[in-house]
């Protein structure tokens, strides 16, 4: 019970600091991208990336790769935005977070189906060789 309360308090603190104080820009550039970076690193690699390494080194390296993947995915979707929308959407509260919402929605609407398609229909090809 005490552990659950500690986790809830830490989660509330993190939420308050990074969501209420940092705003939507941080949410899209931070946690939303990191979630998708984690899916790419973990799920697409079938949890086998660096399987011969021991913890905590394996966890630190995977975390770094998740952050790099998150950054690259954000840049990719930011670059694709004007190509797919036809114009550059503005960012920030005054503009209704149009750019941030588009990027987060595009990540959800494109990345999940691609992961599902590659993992289900292609049985993880080209990530894994058929034997």
N, C-alpha and C positions, 0 to 999 in steps of 0.2 A: 504494500500500500504506500509506504514512504517513497519508494522508487517512482511510482506512478505520479505522485504529487510533485516530486522533483522534476520529472520530465515535463509535466504540464506547466510548471513555473518557468522552466527554461524555454519551452516553446512559446509561451506568452511573451517573455522578454525578447526573444528573437523576432517574433511577429511585430511587436511594438516598435522595436528599433528599425527593422529593415522594411516593414511595410508602411506603418503609419508615418514614420519620419522620412523614409527614403522615397516612397511613392511607387507609382506604377512603372516608371522607367527601370528601377532596380528589379522589380518583380519579373519583367520580361528578360532583361539582360542577365539576371541572376538565376533564381530558382527555376523558372520555366525552361531556360536553355540548358541548365544543368540536368534537369530531369531527362531531356531528350539526349543529351550527351551521355548520360548514364545508360539509357536504353541502347544506344549505339555500342558503347563499350562492353556492357554486360550481356545483353540479350543477343545482339548480332554476333558476338564472339562466343556465344553459348557458355558464358562464365568460364571459359578456358584460357583467356588472355593471361599470360604470365603464370600459368598453373604450376610451373616448376619452381617458382619463388616462394619464399616463406613470408608470413606476416611479421611485422607490420610493413615491410618494404613493398610487398605486392599491393597492399591497400593504398599506400602513398602514391605509388606509380599509377595505379588505376585512377585514383582521384585526380591526379595531374592531367591524365589523358582525358578524363571527363570534362575538366575545365577547358582544355584546349578544344575538344569537340564542341562544347557549348559555345565558345567564342566563335569558332568557324561556322557553326550553324547559324548563329545570329547574323554574322557578316553575309553569309549566303542569302538568307531571307531578306536582309536589308538591301542587298544588291538586286534581288529579284523583284522587290516591291514595285518600283516604277515600271519595270518591264511588263509585269502582270496586271497592274492596276491602271497603268497609263499615265500616272502622275505621281509625284512624290507627296506622300501624306505627311502632315505636320505632327510634331510630337508635343507632349505636354498636356497639362490639365486644361489649359485654355482651349485646346483643339480637341478635347474629348479623348485624348490618348489614342487617336486614330492609328498612328503608326504602330504603337505598341500592341494594340488589340489585333491589328492585321497580322503582325509577325507571330504573336502567340497563337492565333487561330490558324494561320498557315502551317505552323509547326505541328499543331494538333491534327489538322486536316490532311497534311501530306506525309509527315514523318511516320505516324502510326500505321497508316495503310501500307507504306513502302516496307516498313519493318515486317508487318504481317504478311505481305505478299512474298517478300524474299524468304522469310522463314517458313511459310506454309507451302506456297506453290513451287518454289525452287529448292526447297529443303536446304536453305542456307548457301546455295551456290551464289556467288563465287567465293564466299568466305570459307567454305569447307569443300574439299575434294571428295568426290564419290569414290568409294572403294569397292 
